Amino acid sequence: MRMVRRAAEDTSGVVAVICGLAFVPLVLFIGFCIDFTNASRVETSLQATLDAGLLSVATNFQEFSSEGEMRRFEIDRRLMSFLQASGLPREVLDTIEVESTISTENVFATASATVPTYLMRIVGLDTMNVGVRAEVVAANDAPVEVALALDVTGSMVADMGTLRSGAQGFLDKVTGGRTNPNVKVGVVPFVAAVNIGNPTGRSSWIDLNANSAHHAMNLEGAWVAMKKIPGCYEQEGDGAIGGGSDGDSRGWIDLSHINGMVASVIGELFGIPDAAAANPYELRQVPASWSEDSHCYWMNPEKINNTRLFELLPGTSWKGCVEARPDPYDVDDTPPIAGRPNTLWVPYFWPDGIDAGVLWYNESSNNYLSDEPFHPDTNMADHGWGRFYSITKYRPDNKSVHIVETGPSVKGPNRACPEPLLPLTTRLQCHQFQDRQPPAL
């Protein structure tokens, strides 16, 4: 009896028991994740291929029989040919089923497939079913507009041939290999931004007055440097340079004064006479709700214009790239409206990076301006991030400008800006795909 009691009270080896019990559900969970990911990949491929097939059906609708059942059969065959060429594994291709429904103007189609599992077979689940659907307008006179968004970043250099041939193959399928007045196709190369071109006569599309909520938002109001005065500079470690203000400047105490050179630069930025541009940075202390004497920062102006920054730099100009519009205009077709600044496109501007040799900061890969000179009463000389955010370096008399607009190493405010997009056209030819080159970074 005593031995039984001791055995019941013995807790040695309990970790191994727990791990053993947990191993089975852990394997099942990992197996489910792997098999679910594989099924999702197949589903994504099916959806993209079905979409492409239906676009081909819609733009070549006149090729199919006028008799209802025969037309449906021919459309199913066209869609199946697309799906069989999708590159999916043979064990998946052999299970694909497709079915279309035709109304007066629309074609609706579904596609399904069975995906074999790997680890889930442990619990008897040998396959997973996936299905997709799509619908297009297929009236003979209905126009179709297609925008091909092509990734032309530096990582695509080795795959540009495949990208071009794939895009051209898609175009041939959609247009039937001929000019089709009902089909318009555009090409949108993208890197960090999209180049809409420098639109002559369409300047009303662009936020030239910096009124959009997102215009220069990475620079506006940024903390740039600390003032070398008692109670401020020695406590630098308590704050962070480069952060923006909280958008509410009430309670800030203005202590501003700065030399004439910097004031003149700001006057150039905003078209303000020197006499009225004495405060390009506002030297502020934090609100009274904080410690009133703990931090003193130089800060960028609350309004900065990317267009004006371009004008101040010698040897370059705005190439035509724009930033994405703020929500919800980034995903809808609202046209640019002058009275609604957030609907306008903000000119793309890549700020100058940090110079080499600033304490532990390495030189930025896009360093194209000297950060000097600095105001002597600040910590700018040994504070790299402050140098990054400072706008006083953007000035015509900066003698250390190194802007390179062509590859292999592009430097300047237009870095990662690709060639202009090709607007919608019915006459897009193969050579126009061949001409799209990824910009060197």
KOLGU-284738 format. One record per residue (C-alpha): chain; x, y, z. Coordinates in steps of 0.05 Angstrom, whole numbers, plus 5000, padded with zeros to 4 digits. Layout:
REM KOLGU-284738
PT mol    u    v    w
PT   A    X    Y    Z
...
REM end
This chain:
REM KOLGU-284738
PT mol    u    v    w
PT   A 5000 5000 5000
PT   A 5057 5047 5017
PT   A 5090 5034 4949
PT   A 5025 5051 4913
PT   A 5019 5116 4952
PT   A 5091 5136 4936
PT   A 5080 5121 4862
PT   A 5017 5164 4862
PT   A 5054 5222 4895
PT   A 5116 5218 4850
PT   A 5118 5279 4802
PT   A 5184 5263 4767
PT   A 5178 5259 4692
PT   A 5115 5301 4689
PT   A 5145 5349 4637
PT   A 5157 5292 4589
PT   A 5085 5268 4597
PT   A 5058 5338 4584
PT   A 5102 5347 4523
PT   A 5080 5279 4497
PT   A 5007 5296 4505
PT   A 5017 5364 4471
PT   A 5057 5336 4413
PT   A 4997 5306 4375
PT   A 4954 5369 4374
PT   A 5016 5410 4357
PT   A 5031 5367 4297
PT   A 4958 5371 4275
PT   A 4959 5446 4281
PT   A 5023 5452 4240
PT   A 4995 5404 4189
PT   A 4931 5444 4183
PT   A 4971 5508 4172
PT   A 5014 5477 4117
PT   A 4956 5445 4081
PT   A 4911 5507 4088
PT   A 4967 5551 4060
PT   A 4974 5504 4000
PT   A 4899 5504 3988
PT   A 4898 5580 3992
PT   A 4953 5585 3941
PT   A 4913 5541 3893
PT   A 4851 5582 3905
PT   A 4888 5647 3890
PT   A 4915 5618 3825
PT   A 4846 5593 3805
PT   A 4815 5661 3817
PT   A 4868 5699 3777
PT   A 4863 5649 3719
PT   A 4787 5650 3719
PT   A 4787 5726 3718
PT   A 4835 5726 3658
PT   A 4793 5674 3622
PT   A 4729 5713 3631
PT   A 4762 5777 3606
PT   A 4781 5739 3544
PT   A 4709 5715 3537
PT   A 4681 5785 3546
PT   A 4726 5818 3495
PT   A 4717 5763 3443
PT   A 4644 5747 3455
PT   A 4627 5750 3381
PT   A 4670 5688 3369
PT   A 4623 5642 3406
PT   A 4561 5609 3378
PT   A 4495 5647 3380
PT   A 4458 5584 3404
PT   A 4452 5585 3479
PT   A 4474 5515 3500
PT   A 4530 5512 3448
PT   A 4554 5581 3469
PT   A 4558 5559 3541
PT   A 4596 5496 3521
PT   A 4646 5538 3480
PT   A 4656 5587 3538
PT   A 4667 5530 3587
PT   A 4719 5502 3540
PT   A 4754 5569 3534
PT   A 4756 5577 3610
PT   A 4781 5506 3619
PT   A 4838 5519 3570
PT   A 4859 5578 3614
PT   A 4855 5538 3678
PT   A 4894 5480 3649
PT   A 4950 5528 3631
PT   A 4953 5558 3701
PT   A 5015 5519 3722
PT   A 4981 5483 3780
PT   A 5003 5412 3797
PT   A 4974 5356 3753
PT   A 4938 5324 3812
PT   A 4899 5390 3820
PT   A 4888 5403 3746
PT   A 4856 5334 3738
PT   A 4802 5354 3788
PT   A 4784 5423 3761
PT   A 4711 5434 3742
PT   A 4684 5497 3710
PT   A 4613 5520 3696
PT   A 4587 5584 3664
PT   A 4519 5617 3664
PT   A 4501 5667 3610
PT   A 4450 5723 3616
PT   A 4433 5778 3567
PT   A 4497 5816 3579
PT   A 4535 5780 3633
PT   A 4575 5716 3639
PT   A 4580 5685 3708
PT   A 4629 5627 3720
PT   A 4652 5583 3776
PT   A 4713 5538 3781
PT   A 4729 5486 3834
PT   A 4786 5438 3848
PT   A 4808 5386 3898
PT   A 4874 5397 3933
PT   A 4910 5337 3964
PT   A 4934 5346 4036
PT   A 5000 5325 4066
PT   A 5000 5323 4141
PT   A 4924 5325 4152
PT   A 4921 5254 4125
PT   A 4941 5233 4195
PT   A 4869 5246 4217
PT   A 4838 5219 4153
PT   A 4831 5286 4116
PT   A 4861 5269 4048
PT   A 4836 5328 4007
PT   A 4811 5399 4013
PT   A 4761 5430 3965
PT   A 4769 5501 3938
PT   A 4723 5542 3894
PT   A 4722 5611 3862
PT   A 4674 5652 3820
PT   A 4676 5712 3774
PT   A 4629 5754 3731
PT   A 4639 5799 3671
PT   A 4597 5842 3625
PT   A 4598 5807 3557
PT   A 4556 5850 3511
PT   A 4589 5857 3443
PT   A 4594 5933 3447
PT   A 4613 5937 3521
PT   A 4681 5970 3532
PT   A 4734 5936 3575
PT   A 4789 5974 3610
PT   A 4849 5937 3638
PT   A 4908 5967 3676
PT   A 4969 5923 3682
PT   A 5006 5941 3746
PT   A 5077 5916 3735
PT   A 5128 5909 3791
PT   A 5193 5939 3762
PT   A 5232 5944 3827
PT   A 5306 5926 3826
PT   A 5291 5855 3850
PT   A 5255 5842 3785
PT   A 5315 5855 3740
PT   A 5329 5780 3729
PT   A 5255 5766 3716
PT   A 5238 5823 3669
PT   A 5237 5777 3608
PT   A 5185 5732 3641
PT   A 5145 5793 3663
PT   A 5144 5821 3592
PT   A 5125 5756 3559
PT   A 5071 5743 3610
PT   A 5042 5812 3602
PT   A 5044 5806 3526
PT   A 5011 5737 3530
PT   A 4956 5765 3573
PT   A 4946 5822 3525
PT   A 4941 5775 3465
PT   A 4889 5732 3501
PT   A 4847 5792 3521
PT   A 4849 5826 3453
PT   A 4849 5764 3411
PT   A 4916 5785 3381
PT   A 4886 5844 3345
PT   A 4866 5916 3356
PT   A 4798 5916 3389
PT   A 4762 5982 3396
PT   A 4725 5956 3457
PT   A 4788 5939 3495
PT   A 4833 5991 3526
PT   A 4896 5971 3562
PT   A 4944 6013 3603
PT   A 5011 5996 3635
PT   A 5027 6021 3706
PT   A 5100 6008 3726
PT   A 5110 6016 3801
PT   A 5169 6018 3849
PT   A 5160 6061 3912
PT   A 5112 6105 3874
PT   A 5075 6110 3808
PT   A 5094 6161 3755
PT   A 5033 6195 3724
PT   A 5079 6238 3682
PT   A 5088 6313 3689
PT   A 5018 6327 3665
PT   A 5019 6389 3621
PT   A 4951 6423 3627
PT   A 4932 6379 3686
PT   A 4967 6415 3743
PT   A 4899 6418 3777
PT   A 4909 6344 3793
PT   A 4970 6359 3836
PT   A 4972 6387 3906
PT   A 5018 6445 3887
PT   A 4999 6486 3949
PT   A 5013 6431 4000
PT   A 4942 6431 4027
PT   A 4933 6355 4028
PT   A 4934 6324 4097
PT   A 4991 6277 4075
PT   A 5034 6328 4039
PT   A 5106 6324 4067
PT   A 5077 6291 4129
PT   A 5144 6257 4144
PT   A 5178 6326 4150
PT   A 5125 6374 4174
PT   A 5131 6392 4248
PT   A 5188 6343 4259
PT   A 5234 6354 4318
PT   A 5302 6370 4288
PT   A 5351 6393 4341
PT   A 5358 6416 4413
PT   A 5378 6484 4437
PT   A 5444 6488 4474
PT   A 5419 6525 4535
PT   A 5416 6504 4608
PT   A 5358 6459 4623
PT   A 5351 6435 4551
PT   A 5413 6406 4518
PT   A 5441 6367 4576
PT   A 5375 6329 4583
PT   A 5373 6308 4510
PT   A 5367 6234 4529
PT   A 5297 6245 4555
PT   A 5270 6262 4486
PT   A 5271 6237 4415
PT   A 5294 6276 4355
PT   A 5256 6265 4290
PT   A 5187 6254 4319
PT   A 5130 6297 4297
PT   A 5087 6340 4342
PT   A 5021 6313 4366
PT   A 4984 6361 4320
PT   A 4962 6406 4377
PT   A 5010 6463 4389
PT   A 4968 6497 4442
PT   A 5010 6510 4504
PT   A 5076 6513 4467
PT   A 5120 6571 4489
PT   A 5153 6606 4430
PT   A 5226 6622 4445
PT   A 5246 6629 4372
PT   A 5304 6666 4342
PT   A 5351 6643 4287
PT   A 5404 6671 4241
PT   A 5391 6705 4175
PT   A 5415 6649 4130
PT   A 5363 6599 4154
PT   A 5309 6652 4154
PT   A 5325 6667 4081
PT   A 5319 6594 4063
PT   A 5250 6589 4093
PT   A 5231 6653 4057
PT   A 5251 6619 3992
PT   A 5210 6557 4011
PT   A 5145 6594 4021
PT   A 5154 6658 3981
PT   A 5158 6700 4044
PT   A 5202 6763 4046
PT   A 5263 6756 4091
PT   A 5236 6806 4141
PT   A 5174 6764 4151
PT   A 5209 6697 4151
PT   A 5249 6703 4214
PT   A 5224 6638 4245
PT   A 5238 6580 4197
PT   A 5243 6533 4257
PT   A 5203 6547 4319
PT   A 5243 6538 4382
PT   A 5192 6511 4429
PT   A 5187 6482 4498
PT   A 5138 6427 4513
PT   A 5068 6446 4539
PT   A 5060 6466 4611
PT   A 5027 6399 4625
PT   A 5096 6370 4616
PT   A 5160 6391 4650
PT   A 5166 6463 4626
PT   A 5242 6465 4624
PT   A 5260 6393 4605
PT   A 5263 6398 4529
PT   A 5276 6453 4479
PT   A 5272 6434 4406
PT   A 5281 6465 4338
PT   A 5223 6441 4296
PT   A 5206 6441 4223
PT   A 5149 6486 4199
PT   A 5079 6458 4203
PT   A 5072 6466 4127
PT   A 5125 6444 4077
PT   A 5116 6441 4001
PT   A 5150 6384 3963
PT   A 5143 6422 3898
PT   A 5182 6480 3928
PT   A 5236 6433 3954
PT   A 5246 6409 3882
PT   A 5251 6481 3858
PT   A 5306 6496 3909
PT   A 5350 6438 3886
PT   A 5397 6450 3827
PT   A 5403 6396 3773
PT   A 5337 6362 3783
PT   A 5262 6371 3776
PT   A 5199 6333 3794
PT   A 5196 6271 3750
PT   A 5121 6260 3756
PT   A 5115 6208 3812
PT   A 5060 6217 3863
PT   A 5044 6189 3931
PT   A 4981 6149 3945
PT   A 4921 6191 3964
PT   A 4895 6185 4036
PT   A 4837 6140 4053
PT   A 4786 6132 4022
PT   A 4812 6163 3958
PT   A 4868 6111 3952
PT   A 4817 6058 3932
PT   A 4762 6095 3895
PT   A 4755 6134 3830
PT   A 4740 6202 3859
PT   A 4771 6252 3809
PT   A 4820 6305 3835
PT   A 4780 6366 3857
PT   A 4815 6432 3871
PT   A 4770 6449 3930
PT   A 4783 6382 3964
PT   A 4858 6377 3975
PT   A 4859 6305 3997
PT   A 4833 6284 3928
PT   A 4895 6314 3896
PT   A 4960 6277 3886
PT   A 5020 6296 3928
PT   A 5086 6303 3889
PT   A 5133 6247 3909
PT   A 5197 6270 3943
PT   A 5251 6225 3974
PT   A 5286 6266 4028
PT   A 5362 6271 4031
PT   A 5394 6220 4076
PT   A 5446 6228 4131
PT   A 5518 6245 4116
PT   A 5573 6195 4132
PT   A 5613 6198 4196
PT   A 5560 6224 4244
PT   A 5577 6185 4306
PT   A 5547 6115 4296
PT   A 5503 6133 4237
PT   A 5524 6103 4171
PT   A 5517 6144 4108
PT   A 5448 6137 4077
PT   A 5444 6102 4010
PT   A 5407 6163 3984
PT   A 5452 6218 4011
PT   A 5454 6271 3957
PT   A 5464 6336 3997
PT   A 5511 6362 4050
PT   A 5476 6370 4117
PT   A 5519 6429 4136
PT   A 5523 6485 4158
PT   A 5488 6479 4225
PT   A 5465 6532 4272
PT   A 5520 6536 4325
PT   A 5472 6536 4384
PT   A 5443 6467 4369
PT   A 5465 6395 4374
PT   A 5458 6385 4299
PT   A 5533 6372 4289
PT   A 5529 6306 4327
PT   A 5456 6286 4317
PT   A 5445 6246 4254
PT   A 5369 6239 4255
PT   A 5361 6314 4263
PT   A 5403 6323 4200
PT   A 5355 6277 4163
PT   A 5293 6317 4180
PT   A 5324 6387 4173
PT   A 5299 6425 4112
PT   A 5351 6481 4115
PT   A 5397 6439 4071
PT   A 5350 6446 4011
PT   A 5376 6511 3983
PT   A 5405 6534 3916
PT   A 5473 6552 3946
PT   A 5486 6482 3974
PT   A 5552 6467 3940
PT   A 5553 6393 3956
PT   A 5497 6368 3912
PT   A 5505 6298 3883
PT   A 5442 6280 3845
PT   A 5443 6221 3796
PT   A 5380 6210 3755
PT   A 5402 6147 3716
PT   A 5427 6078 3738
PT   A 5459 6038 3764
PT   A 5458 6079 3829
PT   A 5403 6132 3828
PT   A 5409 6187 3880
PT   A 5363 6245 3892
PT   A 5291 6263 3908
PT   A 5266 6222 3848
PT   A 5297 6157 3872
PT   A 5251 6096 3863
PT   A 5208 6135 3814
PT   A 5197 6092 3751
PT   A 5182 6113 3680
PT   A 5113 6144 3667
PT   A 5053 6099 3660
PT   A 5022 6086 3592
PT   A 4950 6112 3591
PT   A 4893 6069 3567
PT   A 4897 6055 3493
PT   A 4869 6007 3441
PT   A 4937 6004 3405
PT   A 4984 5977 3458
PT   A 5039 5939 3421
PT   A 5089 5887 3442
PT   A 5149 5935 3438
PT   A 5117 5979 3490
PT   A 5123 5923 3540
PT   A 5195 5912 3519
PT   A 5210 5985 3533
PT   A 5190 5981 3607
PT   A 5255 5978 3645
PT   A 5263 5972 3720
PT   A 5296 6034 3750
PT   A 5364 6021 3782
PT   A 5364 6035 3856
REM end
